[in-house]
Amino acid sequence: MAKQTEKQMRYGKSAFIRAPEYAKDRLLLEVLLDDTKTYTKEEVDSLLNEWKAKEVQ
């Protein structure tokens, strides 16, 4: 089995919420991420960017 790079590693919601680099987005992560799924860093960054780019209605 090939080694997974850091970019390919998948983590649960709680790992992202505890990560210092996501401290300012913890509330958003609580809402956007599913407790039962795992995500890559790129997926989480993409979800955050998409949400922040939405217009306020």
Secondary structure, DSSP 8 states (H G I E B T S, - for coil): -----TTT--EEHHHHHH-GGGGGGHHHHHHHS-TT-EE-HHHHHHHHHHHHHS---
